[in-house]
Structures are given as C-alpha cells and as structure tokens.
Amino acid sequence: MLSKAQVKLIRSLHNKKFRDATGLFIAEGKKVVEDIAVSAIKVEHIYATERYSGNLQHIPISEDELSKISS
C-alpha cells in the first residue's frame, strides 16, 4: 500500500518542475519499464498491480492506487 506521501511525490513528478528538482521521472508501461531496468538508469521503485506478468521485482499496488499515480 502506498502512503499519502508516496502518492504525493509520484503525482508531483507529472510536473517538469518537480522532475527537475528531484532528478526523478516516471516511466509507464511494461516494455518501457523493462527496457529501463536493464539499462544504466538507476531504478528507484517499480509499482505494479497483480496483473503484472513480468520478472522484475516490484511493489504490489491496487488498481485504485495505480489510477491515482498514473497519467
């Protein structure tokens, strides 16, 4: 389960100002996330619902939580 602070941080990353300030960004979609995971980019967290069928370690979240943080 995501905390309110995590939701707030993730949602703030939809704004360029906060991406620039934190050095973080959001990647959405199975292929994009899996491509980034094998690149030189440092991955902080991967959030996925139980429908995710990939091999990456991730933090399970509900569909409702996903809708709160995705674009």
N, C-alpha and C positions, 0 to 999 in steps of 0.2 A: 504494500500500500504506500502510495506517495504521500508525503507530508504536505501541508499547505505551503511551506517554504520551498519545497522542491517544485511544486506546481507553479508557484510564482516565478521562480528562477527560469524554469523551462519556457514558460509563456513569455517572459521578458526577452528571450532570445529570438523571438519573431521580429524584434525591433533591432535594426542595424546598430543603433547607439549602444545597446547592451551587449551585442555580439562583439563590437569593437572594445568595449570596456572590460569584458571578461575574457576575451580570446577564445570563447566557446561558440559552437554553432550546432544547429540541429540538422541531422540527416534522416530523412524519412523514406521508407520503402525497403523491402527485403534485399534487393540486389545492391542498392546504394550502400546500405549498412554493411553488408558482407564484403563489398569491394573495399570500403574504408577500413574494415577490421584487418584486412591483410596488407594494408598499405603502411607507410611510415607514420601516418597520423595517429596520435595518441587518442584512444577512445576512453572517455570518462565513464559513461554508463550506456547500456543498451536496455531499453524498456520494450517489452513485448507482451502481447496477450497470449493466452494459452493456444490460440490458433497458429502461432508462430511455429514453423516446422524446420527451422534452421539448426545448425550445430553450435552456434555461438552462445556463450554464457550470457544470460540476460536476467534482468529483474522483472518478474512477472507482475503485470498490472491488469486491471479490469478494462473492459471495453469503455466504461464510463470515464475512467482515468485517462485512457488513450484519447478520447474525444476532447478532454479538457486541455491536453498538451499539444495535440497535433494541429496542423493548419488545414 
